Amino acid sequence: MTTIVRPIRDTDRAEWLRMRHVLWPEGTADEHAAEIADYLNGRPPTESGLLLASAVFVAERASGGLCGLLEASIRTCAEGCETNRVGYVEGWFVDPDVRRSGIGKQLVAAAEAWATERGCREMASDAYVENTVSRDAHRALGFTESCRLAHFSKTLSGPTSADRTNEHRLTLLALAGTFAVCKLPVGCAIPEWATTAKGLFSITRTADELSIVCAEAAVPEDVQCERDRRCLRVAGAMPFALVGVLAVLTAPLASAGVSVFAVSTFDTDYLLLKARDFENAIRALRAAGHVVEARAGE
């Protein structure tokens, strides 16, 4: 008895998933289910420009359920073909217990008829070289082997930390004087000494603290703070879209064992370093390709 071959239906999801998983075991069940859902919801994989249309045909068992699957498409090109509208067998599967009974041939015939109705004059497919069963089945249905391709791949190593550092060679200005990083209690008013200090000062209030960076000389003795900090300023104004600026500065400093307290403004970044580490920090930054210049004040 002739097996019924027809287009896929929404009620075929489970059987389609079963056969797809056997045909392409490298894909996960979730990946296959998502592609099935896209197709049945009217979103077949035609967005890439290579595929112009898609169709899925299945073969029914007389006892119920499915026993065969063919996923077809119309491609803009295919190896060995001359036209720009080619019917293509994307996937072809028949359950082992009903193979060599003509079901595979019926599925291909349905795909060919579908492609012909849509203006195709050529049909193409592919198979792994080692898959002799599939290659023999294609030949039996009139396909000829048009070419063989050797596919190559290699693993690319990412850039080293030194390479990433050299993506941005920055100029830094060493500000005169020493600075302090202070912590005041939650709810404390901003002290006058913080805003009258000459040069750089930065005030940040959070739900947990009031943090102040300013000239060390302005800070009273009884204030909790980290004193004796030197400051480097990244010269110029940096666009917000620029990425990795702090990373290319802190990476060589970390390698040199230098800790950093960073402050960012709209235009640039400031690095506060312990005074005892300052010369070591400058050497590390220059070795990484950055320029460090002295500056009298801010």
N, C-alpha and C positions, 0 to 999 in steps of 0.2 A: 504494500500500500504506500502511496506517495505521501511523504511527510509534508505537513503544512508549513510553509515559510511565509512569514509576515513581518510587518514593521513592529518594533518594540512597543509595549504598552506600559502604562504606569503600574499595573498589577504585576509586571515582570521584574520588579526591582530586585527581589531576593535572588532569583535565578540568574539575572544579569550579573549581580555582584559575585555570585559563586563562580561563574564561568570566567569573569574578568580576573578574578584573583588567581585562577589557575593559569590563565593566559599570560598575565603580567604579575608574577609573584613578588617582584621587587616593590610593588606599590602596596601601601597599607590599606586595610579595609576602610578606614576613614577617608583616605584619598580617593579610592574608587567610588565610595558612596557619594562623595561631594561632586565628582564629575558626572555620575549618573543623575543626581538631583538637578544639576545645571542643565543637562540635556533635556530631561523630562519637564523642566520648568521653562523651556524655550530659550535656554542660553547655551547652545552648542559651541564648541571651541572653534569659532570662525574669526575671532578678533585679530589673529596674528597677521592676516594678509595672505598667508600661504594657503589657508583653507577657505574655499568659497562657500561650501555647504557640507552638511554632515547628515548621515542616516545610519540607523541601526536595524538590522534584520535578525530574526530569531527563527529557530526551527522547533516546532511543537512535538512532544512525544504523544503517541496515541493514548498512552495511559495517563497523561497529564504531566505538566511540567515542561521544561525545555531541555533540548539536547544539543543545540547548536547556536552559534552567535557569529555575526559578521558586522564589524563597525566599518563603515565606508565614508569616504569624503570626496570632494572635488577639489583638487589642488591646482595652483597656478603653474606648477611645473613638476616634473618627476624625471628621475634618471632614465635615459634611453628613450624618452618621449619628445616629440617635436611640437606639440600643441601647447597652448597656455591654459587649457581647461581639461584636466586629466582626472578620470575616475580613479580612486585609490583605495586599496584594501588596507585599512589601518590595523585591523585585528581580525583574526579568523580562527574559530575554535569549534570543534565537534567532540562531544563526549566519547571517550575511548570505546565504549560498548556498542556504539552505532557507527563507528568509522567504516569506510569502504562500502557504504550502503547508498551512496549518492547524495547524502545530505549536504556535504561540503560543496558539491557541484551546484545544488539548488540554491544555496546561500549566495554563491558567487554570481549565479545567473540573475538573482534578484537585484544584487548590487549593480551588475552591468546594465540591466534594464533601467534602473533608476538613473544611472549616470548618462545613458544614451538619451533618455527623455529630457535631460538637462543640457544637451548639446555637446556631450563628450564624444570624442571619436577614438580615444585611447583609454586603456585601463592599465593600471600599474600596481605593484605590490612590492614587498620586500621580505626577506627571511635571513636569519643568521646563516653563515656559510656552513656551520656544523649541523644545522637543522636539516638533515637530508630528507626527512619525512615531509616537511613542509615544501622543500624545493621540488621533490618528486610530485607532490600534489599540484603544485602550480603548473609544472610542465604538462601534467595530464589534462589540465583544463585549457591548454593552448598558450600559456605564458612562455616566453623565451627569456633566458637570462641575459639581461642587457649589459650588465657590468658588475664588477666586484670592487668594493672600496675597502681600503685599510684605514681604520679610524685610529687616531693617535691622541694621547693625553699626557699631561705632565702636571706635577704639583708645583705651584708657584709659592715661593717663600715670601713672606711679607717683609716689609722694610725693617731693618734693625733700629734700635733706639737711636743710634748715631745718625742713620739715614733720616729718621723722622725729625731729629733736631735740626738738621741742615735744611729742612723744608722752609724754615723761617729763621733767617739770620737777622737778629734784632740789635738795635743800638740802645744801650741803657745809660742813664745819667746817674752818677753818684751824688746824692744830695749832701750838703754840708750839715754838720752837727749830728747829734744823736737823738733818738726818739724813744718813746715809751708806749707800751700797750697796756691800757688800764681797764680794770673792771670795777664798776660801782654797783651798789645795791639796786634791786628792782624798785622802780618808782622814784628813784633819786632824781632831783632836778639837775639839768645840765649845768655844771659848774662854770663860772665865768672864766677860770683859767684855761679851760679847754678851747674856748673860742677866741681868746685874745692872744694865744700863742702864735709866734711868727712862723710863717711857712705852712707846711702840710699839717692839717688836722682832719680827722675823720671821726664821726660820731654815729654809733649804731645802737638803737634801742630794740630789744626783743622782750618777749614775755618773761625771760629768765634773767636778763642782765642789761646794764648800760655799759657799752664798750667804747672806749675813747683811745684814739691814736693821736699823739701830738708831740711837740718838742719836749724832750725829757726835762729840760730846765724849768718848764712851766708847771710840772706836777708836784704837788705838796708831798712831803715825806711820808705822811700817814696813809697815802692812797695805795691800794693793792695794785701792783703793776709789774710788768717785765720791763726793766730799764736797759739802757746801754745797747740800743738797736741802731744799726746803720740802715740807710734806705737807698734802694735803686729804683729809678723810675724808667719805664719803657718809653723811649722818646717818640714823639709824634702822637697822632690820633689814629686809633685802629677801628676799622668798620666792625659793626656787630656781627657780620657774616663770617668774619675771620675765625677759624677754629684752631685749637692747639697751641695758642700763644703761651699760656701758663705751663703747659706740658713740656714745651721745648726749653723752658727755663728751669723748671723744677727738676727735670730728669737729670741733667748734669750736676745740679746741686745735691740731689739725693745720692748720686754716685760718689760725690766727694764728702758725704756725711754732714752736709750743712742743712739745718732746719730753716724753714721759711714761714713767715706770716705774711699773707698776701692781702692787699686792699685793692679793690677795683673801683674805678670811676667811670663816668660816661665815655671818656676818651681813651683811658689807658689803665695800666696796672702798676702797682707799687709793691716792691718786695722788701720786707723788713727782716734783717739778718742780725744775729748776734755780732757785736763789734769784734769779738775775738776770732770769728769765722770770716770776717769781711774779705781779707786778702785772699784767703783760700777760695772763697766764692768767686771772686773776680777771676782768678786763674782758671777755675773750672768753666766759667761761662766763656771766657776767651778761647779756651781749648775746644769748646763746642762750636766755635765759629761766630760767637756774638761779639759785639764791640761794646766796651765799657769806657765811658768818658767821665772825667771829673766835672762837677758843676758847683759853682760857688754857693748857690742857694736856690730856693724855690719861690 
